[in-house]
Amino acid sequence: MPLAHSALRTLGQLLLVLLPLSQVEAEALSVERQTQLQHLLAQDCGSCHGLRMTGGLGPALTRQALANKPREALIATVTHGRPGTAMPPWNALLNEPDIAWLVDRLLEGYPTP
């Protein structure tokens, strides 16, 4: 019996590793918080990157433009900003799950057509 319990626990841990982090993070954010972040993405990010994320003061953040960019690098950029550019660090206002949620929306193709 202990072996079965151990195997089940190992399987559960493996599933958590295989479950996309974005899904875990999205579940941790309330619908209200997701709505707030959606507004921030449209207004704050959109003010520099364009309302359709096709570029402006900042580069395009379309799904195609981000296709070859590692998720972790995008999270780092939003977290720490880009020194010497207009891109500010957002870690004073947003926590890690918030930033990951925003990056995941961009990677999925925000705004949706």
Order of alpha helices (4+ residues) and beta strands (2+ residues): alpha-alpha-alpha-alpha-alpha-alpha-alpha
